[in-house]
Amino acid sequence: MEDNTPKALIVGDTHACVADRPAIDATLDMIKTLSPDEVILNDFWDGQSVNHHEIADPIKYMNALSVQEEAEVTKELLKEFSEASKKITYLNSNHDNFLTRWLSGPSHMWRLHRNYADAVELQLYRAKTGKHPIIKLLDLESFPNVKFIPESASYYVGKVHVRHGHEGLLGARVGF
């Protein structure tokens, strides 16, 4: 009998803190039904709390979650995906990079929304480990079936090169 289990299911642009619950439930049902060998996530973190497109606009930003509040929402959803999946590959995506962009910006921006202590902790993590701060923020290493793939790494499912949409051919960055 032929095995019809898909090698991978790519779940695009979840944006956890603003995700549509019926769409999430449908995706989780699809994972449970198809039981793919691997689930690939990208733009799972929304980055609303540090979005450089909106952080300078006080009207949009005043209702944003703190970094920690957004991380908690995202971790709860990641836990659901982790429980439904055999293996999760978390691709570093442009929304994850909102975090590094924010941390690389002026430190007075860290003070907004009670984010200063988290920013300092994430900077220290980044300096000590050289790893992307999203790993620390979302506590990705505590999920035994989640593997983080940095933007600089090539990732393949079989012979298919898997990249997030903000990157073009050969890893060239596209307009973000």
N, C-alpha and C positions, 0 to 999 in steps of 0.2 A: 504494500500500500504506500502511496506517495505521501510524503509529509508536506502539508499545506501551510505550516506555520511560517508566517512572514519573518524574514531575517530582521527587519527593522520597521518601526513606525516613527516617522518624523512628525513631531508635534510643533507647529510653528507659531511663534508670537503669542504665547499664552498671556503675558503681562498680568501676572498673578493678582496684584492688588486691585485691578480693575476688570478682572475676567468675568465673563458672562457665565453664571452658574449652570444654566442648562447646557451650554456648550462644553463646559468642563465635565459635567456628568456624562454627556454623550461621548466625550473623548475617553473618559475612564471606562465606560461600558465597552467601547471599541477595543481598548487595551485588554480588558478581561475576556472579551469574546475571541479576539484574534490571537491572544497570547504570543505576541512577537518576542523573538529572542532578545530584542533590544528596543528601548524607546529613546529617541533622541529629542532633547529639548533645546530650544533656542528662544531668546527673548522671554525667558520664563520670569525673570525679575523685570519689573516695569521701570523702576528708577524714578518714579514720580517724585519721590522725596528729594532727589538731587538733580532733576532734569534741567540741564543747562538752557533748554529752550524756554523754560518757564520760571526758573529760579529768580530771575531779575524782575519778573512781573509780580508785584506784591499782591495784586488782586487774585491771580491764579494760584499763587504759591501759599497764600495764607490758609487755605483749606487742605493743603497737602499733608500727608502723614509725615511723622518723623522717620528718620532712617530706620530706627529700631522697630517702630510700629509697622512699617512696610515690610521689614525683614520677617517679622513674626507672621504676618499674613502669608508671605511667600513660603516660609518654612512649613506652615500648616498644609498648604496645597502641595508642596513637594513631598511631604509625608504621605499624602493620599496617593500621589503618583508612584512613590517608592513602594508602597504596600501593594499596588496593583501590577507592578512590573518586575520582571526577572532582573533586568539590568537597565540602568539609565545612564545615558551619556549626555552630559550637560555641556553644550557648546558655548564658549565665550562669545557673546553677541554684543551688538552696539549698545543695547540698553545696560548691560553689565558695565560697559565702558563709561557710562554716565558717572558711575561711582569713582572711577579713577580720574576722570576729568574734574569732578568736584573736588577730590582730594588734592589734585595738582593745582587747583585754583587758589585764590586768596583765602587765607585762613579766617578772615572775618565772615565769610559765607558759611563756615562751619557752625557758627553760633545760632543760625536760624533754626527754629523748631527744636531746641534742646538737643542739637546734634553734635555739640562740641566734643563731649567725652567719647562718643562713638567714632568721630573723625580721628581723634588722637589715637585711639586704640587701633583703628584700621591702618593708620599711617605706620604705627609701630610694627604691626604684623607685616605689612608690606616691606618695610625696611629690614626686618629680621629674616624673613623667609624668601623674599623676592617673588612671592606668589601674588596672584590677583586678589584684591581685598574682598571680592564677592565670595570667595571660598570661606573666609572667616565670618563675614556678615551673615551668610546663610547657613553656616556651620555644615558645609557640604561634606566634610570628612567624617561627620557622625552618621552619615547614611551609608551603610556598607555596600549597597548596590549602585551608588552614584559615583561616576567618574567625571571629573572636570577636564575639559579639553581647552587649553589656551588658544587664543587666536592665532598664535605663531605656529601651531602644530597642524599638520595635515591629518585629516581623519577619513577613514574609508570604511564602508560597509561592503564587504566583498571587493569588487573593483570600482565601486562608485565612490567618488570623492564627495564628501558631504561638507558643505559650507553654509554659513548663514547668509541671507540675502543682501546684507550690507557689504559683502565682499564679492568682487568680480572674479574673472578667470585668473588662475595662478595666484590667488590671494590678494590681488590688487584691491585696495580699499575704494569704495564707491561713495562719493559725495556726502559723507557724514562727518 
